[in-house]
Amino acid sequence: MNKRNNTAQFDEINKKNENEPPVYNYVSSVEKPLTWNDFKHYIEFHGASVPTIRCMWYYCLIVTRTKLAHYVCLYLLHYLPALLIDGVIKLMRKEGVNLFQIYKKIDKFSSVLSYFSTQSWKFSNQRVQSLWDRLSPEDKQVFQFNMKELDWDRFFYNYIRGIRVYLVKDDLSTLPQAMIRWKRFYWAHQFLKLIFFYIAFRILWATISASYSYLV
């Protein structure tokens, strides 16, 4: 809003000097870039400090570089566990959410965004920088839209809490119980990882042994 107000004033003064409407790219990639690894760090750090009581599992984000690695993680860490849990729920004859269908929807949504999320985007914000440079020191204190001063750590601190309170509808009063639930999910997550790596090791060892026996 601060940048918008100043832009309107600046355009009014300079509109006679330009044939086309000026475009102001209010972006962070020039002065305050944010990588996927940065995003992962901030989400993990601030997410672990205020987990929601409604979480269904421990948070885990894996940044992959290839489509093959992405689909391996998708089927092993999303679809397979979802099918197992859905199967257990059916065997117990209990009603519950269909996790497999939920993950299919998540994957579909991710596919739509993949073109934008898997590429690096660089924009020019020279107009915004020029607008900032034209402000007086007093106006800069009132209209604080300089991207160089953006604190990503503070941003994600508020971002995570905003999601918890306003999107998930989980008041911060449930935080003590949520922390207990979060720690249980954490240890369950580590236990399942241990089992997964053990099975993977056994399969790999059996494959190597069979190949060696065949060669001998």
Backbone torsions as a table, in degrees:
resi	resn	phi	psi	omega
1	MET	NA	-40.8	179.1
2	ASN	-60.9	-44.7	-179.3
3	LYS	-66.9	-35.8	-178.6
4	ARG	-64.9	-42.4	180.0
5	ASN	-61.8	-44.5	-179.4
6	ASN	-69.8	-34.2	178.5
7	THR	-62.8	-43.0	179.6
8	ALA	-60.4	-42.2	178.9
9	GLN	-66.8	-42.4	-178.1
10	PHE	-67.1	-39.1	178.8
11	ASP	-66.2	-37.0	-179.8
12	GLU	-63.5	-36.8	-178.7
13	ILE	-74.3	-35.7	-172.0
14	ASN	-107.8	9.1	-174.0
15	LYS	-67.0	-24.5	180.0
16	LYS	-75.0	-16.0	-176.2
17	ASN	-93.2	-3.5	-177.5
18	GLU	-129.6	143.7	-179.4
19	ASN	-84.9	-26.2	-178.2
20	GLU	-119.4	153.7	178.4
21	PRO	-61.1	131.8	179.7
22	PRO	-71.1	147.5	179.3
23	VAL	-113.0	128.3	179.6
24	TYR	-112.1	114.1	177.8
25	ASN	-91.2	102.2	179.3
26	TYR	-90.2	84.6	-173.1
27	VAL	-127.5	164.8	-178.4
28	SER	-104.4	-11.5	-171.1
29	SER	-65.3	-20.9	-178.2
30	VAL	-83.9	-51.5	-173.3
31	GLU	-101.5	-25.5	-177.1
32	LYS	-142.2	67.2	-176.1
33	PRO	-65.7	152.2	179.0
34	LEU	-130.9	117.3	179.3
35	THR	-90.0	169.3	177.3
36	TRP	-63.8	-36.1	177.4
37	ASN	-66.8	-37.1	174.6
38	ASP	-62.5	-45.9	179.5
39	PHE	-58.7	-45.1	179.4
40	LYS	-59.9	-43.8	-179.1
41	HIS	-61.8	-48.9	-177.3
42	TYR	-66.0	-40.2	179.6
43	ILE	-64.9	-43.9	179.9
44	GLU	-65.3	-44.0	-175.8
45	PHE	-67.4	-51.8	-176.4
46	HIS	-79.5	-29.6	177.8
47	GLY	-66.2	-35.9	-179.9
48	ALA	-72.5	-18.8	-178.7
49	SER	-84.3	-24.4	178.6
50	VAL	-137.1	61.3	179.5
51	PRO	-66.7	152.5	179.3
52	THR	-88.6	148.6	178.9
53	ILE	-67.8	-16.4	-177.7
54	ARG	-95.1	6.1	179.6
55	CYS	-64.7	147.4	-176.6
56	MET	-103.9	-14.0	178.3
57	TRP	-165.8	173.3	179.5
58	TYR	-73.9	140.6	-178.1
59	TYR	-69.0	135.5	177.5
60	CYS	-151.1	122.1	178.4
61	LEU	-123.7	123.4	178.5
62	ILE	-113.5	121.6	178.9
63	VAL	-90.7	116.4	-178.9
64	THR	-106.6	157.8	-178.4
65	ARG	-106.6	-16.7	-177.6
66	THR	-128.7	159.5	177.7
67	LYS	-66.1	-36.2	-179.8
68	LEU	-61.1	-47.4	179.0
69	ALA	-62.3	-37.2	179.2
70	HIS	-62.8	-46.2	-177.1
71	TYR	-72.7	-30.9	174.4
72	VAL	-61.9	-46.6	177.6
73	CYS	-65.0	-38.5	-178.7
74	LEU	-60.6	-48.3	-176.3
75	TYR	-76.9	-37.2	-178.0
76	LEU	-78.5	-35.9	-173.1
77	LEU	-104.1	-14.7	179.3
78	HIS	-113.5	-65.8	-171.9
79	TYR	-66.9	-46.6	-177.9
80	LEU	-62.4	-50.6	176.9
81	PRO	-61.4	-36.2	179.9
82	ALA	-63.6	-42.8	178.6
83	LEU	-64.7	-39.4	179.2
84	LEU	-64.7	-44.7	-179.7
85	ILE	-67.2	-42.3	177.4
86	ASP	-60.9	-38.4	178.5
87	GLY	-65.7	-41.8	178.4
88	VAL	-63.3	-41.8	179.5
89	ILE	-62.5	-40.1	179.2
90	LYS	-67.9	-39.1	178.8
91	LEU	-64.2	-32.7	178.7
92	MET	-83.0	-2.6	178.1
93	ARG	57.4	42.4	177.6
94	LYS	-114.6	151.2	177.3
95	GLU	-89.3	139.5	179.3
96	GLY	-163.9	177.8	-179.9
97	VAL	-71.1	149.2	176.8
98	ASN	-87.7	97.0	-175.2
99	LEU	-64.7	-35.4	-178.9
100	PHE	-62.5	-43.6	178.9
101	GLN	-67.3	-35.5	177.5
102	ILE	-63.2	-44.5	179.9
103	TYR	-67.7	-31.7	176.4
104	LYS	-65.2	-39.3	177.6
105	LYS	-66.9	-40.6	178.4
106	ILE	-62.7	-42.6	179.6
107	ASP	-64.9	-39.0	178.4
108	LYS	-63.9	-43.4	178.5
109	PHE	-65.0	-40.1	178.8
110	SER	-64.9	-36.0	179.0
111	SER	-64.1	-36.0	178.5
112	VAL	-65.1	-38.6	-177.6
113	LEU	-86.9	-7.7	-172.2
114	SER	-61.0	-34.5	-179.8
115	TYR	-59.8	-36.3	-178.4
116	PHE	-87.3	-34.4	-175.2
117	SER	-82.7	-16.2	-178.1
118	THR	-100.9	7.4	179.1
119	GLN	-126.4	158.5	177.1
120	SER	-93.5	133.1	-177.5
121	TRP	-120.1	129.3	178.7
122	LYS	-124.1	127.1	-179.4
123	PHE	-118.3	156.4	174.8
124	SER	-98.4	130.9	177.5
125	ASN	-123.1	37.8	-178.1
126	GLN	-61.1	-36.0	179.2
127	ARG	-64.5	-41.4	179.2
128	VAL	-65.5	-42.1	178.3
129	GLN	-63.9	-40.8	178.3
130	SER	-64.6	-39.1	178.5
131	LEU	-63.8	-40.9	179.0
132	TRP	-64.4	-42.5	-178.6
133	ASP	-64.8	-25.2	-178.8
134	ARG	-80.9	-14.6	-178.7
135	LEU	-74.4	149.7	174.6
136	SER	-77.1	160.5	177.7
137	PRO	-55.7	-34.7	179.4
138	GLU	-67.4	-43.6	179.9
139	ASP	-66.9	-32.5	179.0
140	LYS	-65.6	-28.5	176.7
141	GLN	-73.9	-31.3	-178.4
142	VAL	-83.9	-47.7	-177.8
143	PHE	-104.4	85.9	-175.1
144	GLN	-92.5	87.9	179.0
145	PHE	-123.4	19.7	179.3
146	ASN	-76.2	117.3	-177.5
147	MET	-65.1	-23.5	179.3
148	LYS	-63.3	-25.2	-177.8
149	GLU	-94.3	4.0	179.6
150	LEU	-68.0	128.4	178.8
151	ASP	-104.0	102.1	-177.4
152	TRP	-62.6	-35.2	179.6
153	ASP	-62.1	-45.5	177.8
154	ARG	-67.4	-36.3	178.6
155	PHE	-59.8	-49.6	-178.1
156	PHE	-72.8	-26.1	173.7
157	TYR	-58.4	-48.1	178.7
158	ASN	-74.8	-35.1	-177.7
159	TYR	-60.7	-49.2	-178.8
160	ILE	-64.5	-43.1	179.6
161	ARG	-67.4	-34.5	176.9
162	GLY	-65.0	-41.7	177.3
163	ILE	-62.3	-44.0	-177.6
164	ARG	-62.5	-46.4	-173.1
165	VAL	-81.6	-45.7	-169.9
166	TYR	-98.3	-28.2	-179.8
167	LEU	-94.6	-48.8	179.5
168	VAL	-80.8	-16.7	-179.0
169	LYS	62.4	43.5	-179.5
170	ASP	-119.9	106.9	-177.5
171	ASP	-66.3	150.3	-178.3
172	LEU	-65.6	-11.3	178.6
173	SER	-66.7	-19.8	-179.8
174	THR	-89.2	6.1	-175.1
175	LEU	-58.3	-43.8	179.6
176	PRO	-57.6	-44.6	178.1
177	GLN	-68.3	-36.2	-179.9
178	ALA	-65.4	-36.3	178.8
179	MET	-65.1	-38.9	177.4
180	ILE	-64.0	-45.9	178.6
181	ARG	-62.4	-39.9	-179.0
182	TRP	-63.9	-41.6	179.6
183	LYS	-67.1	-37.0	176.7
184	ARG	-64.3	-43.5	177.2
185	PHE	-63.3	-35.3	179.8
186	TYR	-61.7	-49.0	-178.8
187	TRP	-69.6	-34.9	175.6
188	ALA	-64.8	-38.8	178.4
189	HIS	-63.4	-44.3	179.4
190	GLN	-65.4	-37.9	179.7
191	PHE	-64.7	-43.8	179.6
192	LEU	-66.7	-35.6	176.1
193	LYS	-63.2	-40.2	178.9
194	LEU	-62.1	-44.6	178.3
195	ILE	-62.8	-43.1	-178.8
196	PHE	-61.2	-47.2	-179.2
197	PHE	-67.8	-33.2	177.5
198	TYR	-65.0	-45.9	178.8
199	ILE	-63.2	-43.0	179.0
200	ALA	-61.9	-40.1	178.9
201	PHE	-64.9	-43.2	180.0
202	ARG	-62.9	-41.0	178.7
203	ILE	-65.3	-44.5	179.4
204	LEU	-63.0	-43.6	-179.8
205	TRP	-64.0	-41.5	179.0
206	ALA	-64.8	-39.1	179.2
207	THR	-65.4	-44.7	179.6
208	ILE	-64.7	-42.5	-179.8
209	SER	-63.5	-42.4	179.3
210	ALA	-65.3	-39.9	179.2
211	SER	-65.9	-39.9	179.9
212	TYR	-66.8	-42.0	179.5
213	SER	-64.1	-36.5	179.7
214	TYR	-67.4	-39.4	-179.5
215	LEU	-70.2	-35.2	-179.9
216	VAL	-74.5	NA	NA
